[in-house]
């Protein structure tokens, strides 16, 4: 048994605090997700640390990990499903497939397959989302014994070949894998694609585990070295002077400050996160652990103060319960982040972390007692079933929740929403194509308002025939639109030219869902809306349209459903449009960061005279019947209200 390392519970406290605040106030602690890298680095370090003598008993290892992970996990899942059935009956997603993926350790790939972006948590919003980390943890635990045997063979071969330091050869092997994982994340990232694959991937996240392994191998090299000078240094480290201790502490807090800055400034949708910052965070976390090892007498004991040690002891349970609690409280508070929200959420996380820890501890005592009972008796057979009972309860509850969800319309609620958005995207693409043809054919005439209105009315009528999933009907409707366009162009070839005030709308998935009604209510509008869109993408769209002369004099913007940015990012979009255009910015509704988004919109509007606020958030409050079960996207009656409200607010 290796000696316990002081200070690690304190580091766990730092990691879990970063993660919790990322979920509680994502627009303030936008990079808090790097705390997961801290856990992975520590996991890699402890994996190697536990095999110092190159011994690993597979059965004991797996049994220990199952005892550590599953009781608390299954209790959390059971409590969560019960809470959904009692407090979130309008949550219509079926939990069974997701619970299966969590229990059997592939939830990260489940989320990749359903395209459940960690940073665009709308269409697939789920109180189980954070458990991708448990999936990766299970996978790394499963693979570790195999990886250990490979490194053991490398070590033995290096020893046989009389290498001065066999562990150094193992470090070279692990460093190569670290670089492969890091480069893979760098190359796979694309700003035009959802980052789920690289954020959740076993291979692309392995660099953090490998960083911890490398650190532990270096630690063992130093501990095992017989070099006289190095032994003198090791001896001196046990009796550091006040000055030396202070220097180590200063370096520790400087590194911690850099990590804090990353937590406050990094964003999951930005390229720099995956092309350097994730890897840098792993390196910085390893430096923290290294400094802790360097000063076990003072710094480590300081980090293991009563508060940090307690938080660290409950860090696993806190991770399990924190996101479901934030999810429920966020729904209760309607996405408003205020002091009351923070206090209630924090207290519930503390209470349920302790509750899950207590129940899982009680369960383990029952299991241990059952295995010490008399063999071959009835009680022996009965007690052997105890480990399976919790799993059965979890699965039965999940089956019940899924059945209840189906009775309410089941997953069809969200599927209906998605189907409507997909159809609207098709219609929008066709409309944009027709608008471009129209602009090209009118280049010699200028813009004629009567002509454009007539064409759009013709298009609107044809779109009604398009509202079907039959591709043949869609193609026929588009052909009729093109024919009508050509005839009206010929009829109006000698028309008088006049200037027209055009309207452009740029939005995310909320606007996608309502664009059919917007076309109907505001003939002539040009809409560019897509799911998962961020404000920065909107800025690029505005800049491109402004440069090629296709941007309207009136711009309607609805961006913020997928997260807030800093006020300068809002101003960038506004400035890209120029001061001579009027921008109507629609407030966000139903998201936990909505208050931040709307405050930023207000701040940006106060700095630019050409910006007006369309307060959809206030207007939609109290109208839950307008929304699908996610509370964000619009049912048909909500789409009608949305289009009418925007039209009247913009004076169109």
N, C-alpha and C positions, 0 to 999 in steps of 0.2 A: 504493500500500500504506500503510494507516494505521499509525501508531506502536503498537508493542505496549504494552499497559497492564500495568504491574507489579501484583502482588497478587491477580490473578484466580485463579491456581492455588491460592493459600492459601484463597480463598473456596470454591473447588470442594472442597477438603479438608474444610472445615467442613460443607458440604452433605452430602457422601457419608458422613461419620462419623455425622451425625444419622440418616440413612436406615439405615445398617448397624445401628446400635444399636437403632433402632426394631424391626427384624426379629429381632435377636438376643435382646433383652430387652424385648419390647413392653409389659410391664406396668410397667417402670421408665421407659423412654423412650417413653411412650405417644403423644406428639405428634411424634415424630421424622419422621413422614411429611411435615411441612411443608418438609423439606429439598428435596423435589421442587420446591416453589415457588421456592426459591433458584435451582435450575438453570433453571427457566423464565424467571425475571426476567433472569438473566444471558444466556440465549439471545436474548431479545428485545432486550436492549441491544446484543449483538454483531451481530445481524441489521442493525440500523440503523447501527451503527458501521462495518460493512463497506461501506456505501453512502453514505459521506459526500459524495461528489461526484455523487450521484444517478446512478451507473452500476452496472448489474448485468447481467452476461452469463449468460443462463439456462443455456446448455449447460455452461459452466465451473462455475457455481454447483452444479448438480445433480450433476455428476461429482465435485466435491469432497466433497459430502455423502455420496454413495454410497461413496466411498473411506473416509470417516471412520467410517461406521456399519456397513456390511455385512460386511467381513472378520471383525472381532471378533465380531459377532453370529452369523454362520454357524458360526464355529469353536466358540463357546460352545454353540450349539444341538446341534452334532454331538457334542461331548464330553458334553453333558448326556444325550442320548439313549443314548449308549454306556454311561454310568454307570447309567442306569435299567435297561438290559438286563442289566448285570452285578450291580449292588448292590441293585436294588429290583424284583425280579422279581414281587413281589406287587402292584406298582403297575399296576392294570389299566385305567387310563384310556388311551384312544387319543390319541397325540400329534399325529397328522397334521393334523386340523382346526385345532388350536391353533398348530402350527408354521406352517401356511399363513397364519393370521391375523397372526402375528408378522412373517413375511417380507414380506408385502404390506401391512403397515402399518395394520391395522384391529383389532389385538388388544384395544384398549380397548372397542370395540363388541362384539367377540366375548364379552368377559367380561360386559358389560352384558346381552347376550342370554341367557347361561347363568346369569345372576343370581349371578355369582361375587363376592360382597361382599369387599372388601379387609379388612373388620373381622370377618366371620364366615366364616373360611376353612376350613370343615369339609367340607361335602358336595362342594365342588368344589376341594378342596385340590390344588394343583399346583405343581411346581417352576418353572413358567413364569409364575406369577401376576404377578410384578413387571414383566413386559415390556409391560404396558399403557402404561408410560411411553415405550417405544420407538415404539409405535403412534402416540401423540400427537406425539412428536417428528417422526416421518416426515410426519405430516399437516401440522404447522406448517411444516416445511421445504418441502413441496409447495406450500402456499398462499402462502408469503411472497413470491415473485416477483410474483404477482398483486396482493397487498396493497401491495407496493412501488410498482407502477405506479399504483395508485389514489392513494396518498399523493403520488406524483410529480406527478400531474395536479392535485391540490389545491395543492401547492406552486407549480406554474407559474401556476395561476389566481390565487393570492394575490399572486404576484410581478407578474403582469400588472395586477392591480388596485391595485398600489402599496401593499400592506400593509407596515407598518414592519418586521414580522417574519413572513415567510411560514411559517417553521417553527412559530410559535405557532399558526397556523391548523391545521397538521397535528396539533399537540398537542391542540387542542380536539376534533378528529375522533377521535383515539385515546382521549381521556379519555371521550368519550361511549360508545365501545365498551367501555371498561373498566367504566363504570358499568352498562351493559346486562348484561355478563357477571356482574358482582358481584350485581346485583339478581336476575338469573335464578337464580343459585345460592341466594340467600336465599329466593326464593319457591318453588322446586322442592323444597327440603328439607322432609321430613315425618318426624316421629319414629316414625310407624307404618309407614314404607316403608324398604326397603333403600336406602342412599345411593349405590349403585354408579353410577346414571345421572349424578348430579351430580359424583361423584368422578372418573369416567373421561371425562366428556363433553368434546368438543372446544370447545364453546361455553362451558360453565360453568367451564373451567379457563383460558380465554383471558385472563382478567384479569391473570394473572402475566406472561405474555408482553407484554401491552400496557403493564404497569407498567415493564418494562425498556425498551420502545421510547420511552415518554414521558421516562424518565430520560435516554436518549441524545440525544433531541431537545433537551432542556434543556441538556445538556452542549455540544451543537453551537452553540446560541444564544449561550452564554457565550463559547465559543471564537471565534466569528465576529463577535462584537459589536465595533463601532468606538467605543463609548462610552468617553470618556476616563477617567472614574472607574472603570468596570469594568475597563479595561485596567490601571489602577494596581493594582487589587485582584489581578488575575491575575498581574501582575509580582511582587507581594508574596507571593503564594502559593508562588512558586518559592523564596522565601527566608524561610520561616517561622521565627520566633524559637522558642527552647526552650519558652517559655510557651505559644505558640500551637500548637505541635506536641503538647504535652502535653494541651492542651484537646481537640484533635481525637481523640487517642488515648483520652482518658477517655470522650468521647461514643461512640466506636466500641465500647468494651468494655461500656458501659452498655447499648447497643442489643443487643450480643451476649448479655449477661446476660438481657435480656428474652426474646430468642429461645430461650435455653437453658431458661428457665422455661416457655415455651410447649411446648418439646419434652418436658418432664417432666410437664406437667399437662393438655395438650389430649388429647381422646379423639375418635376418629373417629365415634363413634355419638352424640355430643352436638350439640344444635342450635347452640350458640354457635360451634362449629368452622366451620360453613357460613354462619353469619349474623354474620360480622364478623372472626373470628380468621384465617381463610384469607387474606382480603384484607389484614388488618393485617400478617400475616407477609410478604406480597409487598412491602408498603410498607417494612417494616423491612429486608428484604434489599436493597431499592433504596437505602436510607440507607447500608448498609454499603458498597455499591459506590460511592456518591457520596463518602463519606469517604475511600475508597481513592483516588479520582480527585483529591481535594483535597490529599492528602499522598502524592505518588508517591515522594518522596525518602526518607521514613522509615517511615511506617506500612505502605505497600505493600511495601517491601523487607523489613520485619519479617515480614509475612504470607507472603512468599515464602521463608521459611527452608527449609532443606534438607528437613526432615521434611514440612512442609505442601506444599511444591512437589512433592515426590515423590508424595505421596498425590493431589494435584490432577492431576498428569500421568497417573496411572493411574485416575482417578475413573470414567471410562466403563467400562473393563474391570472395575473393582471392582463397579460397579453390576450389570453383566451376570452376574457369577459369585456375588455374595454370597448371594442368596436360594436358589439351588439348593444351595449348600454348607450353609446353615443348615437347609434342608429335609432333606438327607441326614443331617447330624450330629444333628439333632433326632430323627430316626427311630432312629438308632443309640443315642442316650442315653435313648430312651423318654420324651422330653419333659421330662427333668430338666435344669434350668438351674443349673449349678454352675461352679466355677473351671475344671475340666478342660474342660467344654463351651466356655467362653469362649476358652480358650487354643487348643484344637484348631480351633475355627471361625475365629478370627482368623488363625492361621497358614495355614490352607488358603485363605482369601480372598487373603492376600498372595501365596502361591505361584501360585495360578491366575490372579490378575490379571496377574502378570508373564508367565506362560505364554501366556495369550491374547494379550497385547500383543506378545510375541516372535513367535508364530506368525502373527499378522495382519500384522506388519511384514515377515516373511519372505515371506508370500504376496504382499504389495504389490510387493516387490522383483522377484519372479518375473514379475508382471504387467507391470511397467514394462520389464523386460528383454525380455519377449516382444514388446512393441509396438515395440521398437527393432530387431527382427530384419529380415532381408532380405525384401522384399515378394515375394508370389507364389510363394514356395518352399514345400515341404512343411512345413518347420519353422514358416513363417509361419502356415499354416493351423492347424497343431497348437497353436502358442502362443496363437493367438486364442481357443482353447477353454479356456485356463486360468481366466479369470474365471468360467466356467460350471461348472467342476469342483466347486468348493466347494459351490455351490448344489445340484448333483446329489447330492453325497455326503449333504448334510443331508436332502434330501427322501427319498432311498433309505433312510437310517437311520430316518427317521420312519415311512415305509411299513412297514419291517420291525418296528419297535416296535409299531405299530398291529396288524399281523398277529399278532404274538406275544400281544398283549393279548387279541385275539379268541379265540385258541386256548386261553387260560386262562379263558374265560368273558367276556372282553372287558369292554366297558363295562357289560355286563349285571350285573356284581357291584354296581356303584353304582346302576344302574337298578333292580335288584331291591330294594335298600335303600330307594330313594326311593318305589317303588311301595308297599312295605309301610308306610312312614310316611304316605303319602297315604291309604291305606285306614284306618289307625289314627286319623287325624285325623277322617275321616268318622264312624267308630264313636264316637269321643270326643264329637263334636258331638251325635250322637243320644243318647248316654248323658247328657250334660249337660242336654239338653232334657227327657229323661224325669225326671231328678233334680229339675229345677225344677218339673215338673208334680206330682211326688210331694210336694215340700215345700209347694206351694200347696194341694193337696188334704188335707194333714194339718195345716193351720194351725189347724183347730178341734179337732183331736185331740191335738196335741203330737206327739212322735216315739216310735214304737213299734218297738223293735228287732226283734221277731219278724216284724212286718209288712215292715219294710225289708229284712231278710235274705231273706225269701221272694221279694220282688219282684226283688231283685238276682240271686238264683239263676235266676229265670225269665228275666231279661235276659241273663245269661251264656249260658244255653242257646240263646237266640235269636240271640245274637251269633255263635255257631258257624256258624249258617246264613247269617250275613251275610258271612262270610269269602270273598267272591267279588266279582268286578268287575261282575256282572250287576245293574244298577240295579233291575230288576223284583223280583229275589229280595230285595235289601236293603229295598225298600219293603214287601214282603210280611212280612218278618221284623219290621220296625218296627211294622207294623199289629198283628201278633200280640202284640208287647210291650205296646202300648197297650191292647189288649183284656184281656190278663192283668192289667195294672195296674188297670183299671177294675173287673174282677170281684173282685180281692182287696180293693180299697177298699170295695166294697159288703159283702163278707163280713166285714170287720173294722171295720165302722162303730161297733160297740159295744165294741171292744177296750179293754183297760186301757192307759193311757198311762204310759210310763216314759222316763227320760232315756237317751240313747245317746251314747257317745263316737264322734264322726264323725272320719273321716280324710280330709285333703285333701293332694293331691300337686301340686306346681308344678315344672315342669321345662322343659328345652329339647329338642333333637332326639334326644338319647340316650333320654330318657324317652318321647318320641313313639314310637320304635321298639319299646319294650318295654311299652307301655300295655296291649296285649291280654292279655299274661301277668299284668300287675299286676291287671287286672280279675278274671282267673280265680283268682289266688292270694289276693286280698284283696277278697272281695265287699263292696260298700258303699262302696268308696273313690271319692272324687271327684277326677278328674285334670284339670288344666289345663296342657297342655304344647304348645309350638309350636317350630318350627325358628327358629334364629338369635336366640333370646331371650337378653337380657342381665339382669343382676341388678337393674338399676334398674326394668325392666319388671315383674319379679317383685314388687318393693316396691309398685308401683301396684296390682297384682292383689290382694296381701294386704290392702292398705288398703281397697280397694273391697269385698272379701268380708267383712272385719271390720266395716265400717260397715253392711252390709245383713244381717248375721247369718248368712251362709252359710259362714263359715270354720270348719273343724273344730277340735277340741281337740288333735288331733295333726296336725302339718304336716310333710310330707316335701318337702324342697327339693333339686333337682339343677340348679343353675345355675353356670356357669363354663366350659362347653365353648367358648363364644364369646369368652372373654376374662375377665380378672380386673379387679376394681375395688379401690379402697382399702378398708381395713378398715371405716371409717365407713359405706360403702355397704352392707356386709353387716349392720352393726348397725342401719341404717335399716330393712331388711326385717324383722329380728328384732323391733325395737321396734314396728313397725307391727302385728305379730301380737299383741303384748301379753305380759306376763310369766306369764299363767295358762295359756298353751298350750305344749306341748312341740314343739320343732322338731328334726327329724332331718335334718341336712345331709349330702348324699352328696358324697364327694370326686370330683374330676375325674380322668379317666384318658386317656392317649394324646395329650394336647395339649402343645405346647412350653411353655406358660405354666402347666401343671398344678401345678408345685411352688409357684408363687406363689399360685395359687387355693387350694390345700390349706393352705398356711401361713396365709393370711388367714382361712380357715374355722376353723382351730385357734385363731387369735388372737381371733376373734369369740366362739368357744365359751368361751374362758377369761374373757371379760368378761360373759357372760350365762349364768346357771345353768340356764336352760330349753333350752339348745342341746346336742344330742348329735351326735357325728360318726359317720357311717356310712362306713367306710373302703373304698369300692368300689375305689379305686386299688390298694391293697395286695392286696385279695381277687382282683382280675382279673389281676394281674401273673403272667406265665407261662402265661396261657391265650389265646394268640393265635388259637386255633381258635374262640373266641367272637366274634371281630370280623370285620367286612368289611375290605376291603383298605386302608381309611383308618386302621385301627387304633383307631377311636374308637366307631363305631356297631356295634350288636349284630346278629349272626345269630340265627336262632331258638333255638339252644342257649344262646347268650349271654343272650338275653332271658329264658329260663327261669331261668338262674343269677342274673341281676340281680333278678328278681322275688322269688325264694326268699331271696336275701341281704337284701334290704330288709325283707321280711316278718319274718325271724328277728331282724334287727338292731333292728327297732322293736317287737318283742314282740307282733306281731299274729297 
